[in-house]
Amino acid sequence: MLSNSVLQRLASWCPWLLRDEPKLKQPVKVLVTGAAGQIGYAIVPMIARGLMLGLDQPVVLHMLDIPRMADALNGVRMELVDAALPLLRGVVSTTDEAEAFQGVNFAVLIGGWPRKEGMERKDLIAKNVAIYKSQAAALQQHAAPNCKVLVVANPANTNALVLKEFAPAVPARNITCLTRLDHNRALGQIAEKLGVHVGDVRNAVVWGNHSSTQFPDASHATARTEHGERPVRELVADDKWLSEEFVVTVQQRGAAVMKARKQSSSLSAASAACDHMRDWILGTPKGTWVSMGVYSDGSYGVPDGIFYSFPVTCEKGEWSIVQGEFLLFCQVDSNGSTTFS
Ligand SMILES: NC(=O)c1ccc[n+]([C@@H]2O[C@H](COP(=O)([O-])OP(=O)(O)OC[C@H]3O[C@@H](n4cnc5c(N)ncnc54)[C@H](O)[C@@H]3O)[C@@H](O)[C@H]2O)c1
């Protein structure tokens, strides 16, 4: 048995000897497509630092981009080496879809055709359908069984549906799309309004699509105060703000960031994608729900067979739509706009 003074001296000479290292799991493979792009550049260090799958989860990163971006992708790979990230157990950077999807346990699909000025929505969809059709084949053929997929690239709900249609062997439950950024924006707006920490606000919901037709809903949100957990509606005491300014601010937040930064949201999108996967895989905290774009089962009157953002809870790697909390019936029109009755 070493005496305290010896231990103290050891700790001062070589602190790493005595640091509590978490017991590490077996490495998993995580694919990021569009890895040379803005969100890709922000998310890969987050994943490699354990912000997505946990501080005890080593990862092998697979990064895919198009051939034109091969040099930039290699630059990202070099930076990952230079960052000396202990949880990062390998990097595959490639422009080949089959190699990128080979054996991956998790796939974050960020790569896609960007919307350019003057481009019509149908043209954007057509470009992305081709990309997602091809990636669906690679997913089905090369990914690990039970691979869990998050689609970030817009139009995210449509891309997720294309993936599902063209990868019929992949369970629809394993394909989701990102509306967590909108969910987090809603929490952020409520926290600012109440002057509380965002970690004390929970259970807002974003219904619908990641687009300006979405419906951010604070009707069941709560905030922790010194008097206990209270409904946000009661604390804000301004129904007009909640039903008008709050909704429009969240819906238009992406455009506001774009106007200010001259570039679209990246760090918040990357952070939201990590939150989405972490809660899906590791579970939502008790009594907390989050918004995820999932394959509709007809809950709340939302047509089945589309990807739509619902309040969900997650446990043991499975999501479930929150039932019985909302006395709502949604009607979705052909533009994806939701009205409630
Ligand atoms: N769902 C959301 O909440 C949300 C939020 C923000 C951005 N987005 C979307 O995420 C996407 C990426 O945004 P960004 O800012 O990183 O864009 P970006 O243009 O900086 O990066 C996109 C990357 O994808 C690559 N790419 C294009 N086609 C590809 C393919 N077939 N395979 C692999 N990679 C391919 C491009 O070369 C580029 O490097 C966009 O579609 C954007 O609209 C979604």
The ligand as a Gaussian input file, in Angstrom:
#p B3LYP/6-31G(d) Opt

LIG

0 1
 N      -32.215000      19.424000     -40.651000
 C      -31.632000      20.502000     -40.157000
 O      -31.958000      20.964000     -39.041000
 C      -30.544000      21.227000     -40.914000
 C      -29.898000      22.321000     -40.340000
 C      -28.896000      22.961000     -41.052000
 C      -28.539000      22.501000     -42.312000
 N      -29.200000      21.446000     -42.856000
 C      -28.834000      20.917000     -44.174000
 O      -27.623000      20.172000     -44.023000
 C      -26.975000      20.088000     -45.286000
 C      -25.500000      20.401000     -45.134000
 O      -25.318000      21.734000     -44.721000
 P      -23.853000      22.383000     -44.755000
 O      -24.020000      23.764000     -44.257000
 O      -22.871000      21.480000     -44.104000
 O      -23.603000      22.407000     -46.325000
 P      -22.225000      22.431000     -47.110000
 O      -22.579000      22.787000     -48.517000
 O      -21.199000      23.222000     -46.378000
 O      -21.762000      20.902000     -47.060000
 C      -22.406000      19.889000     -47.757000
 C      -21.356000      18.875000     -48.152000
 O      -22.025000      17.765000     -48.745000
 C      -21.193000      17.315000     -49.796000
 N      -21.953000      16.467000     -50.716000
 C      -22.724000      16.818000     -51.773000
 N      -23.198000      15.730000     -52.398000
 C      -22.741000      14.663000     -51.697000
 C      -22.862000      13.264000     -51.854000
 N      -23.585000      12.750000     -52.848000
 N      -22.238000      12.470000     -50.956000
 C      -21.521000      12.969000     -49.958000
 N      -21.316000      14.288000     -49.768000
 C      -21.928000      15.121000     -50.625000
 C      -20.695000      18.598000     -50.428000
 O      -19.569000      18.391000     -51.258000
 C      -20.355000      19.416000     -49.182000
 O      -19.035000      19.177000     -48.724000
 C      -27.741000      21.031000     -46.197000
 O      -28.659000      20.268000     -46.979000
 C      -28.505000      21.925000     -45.235000
 O      -29.647000      22.480000     -45.826000
 C      -30.185000      20.807000     -42.181000

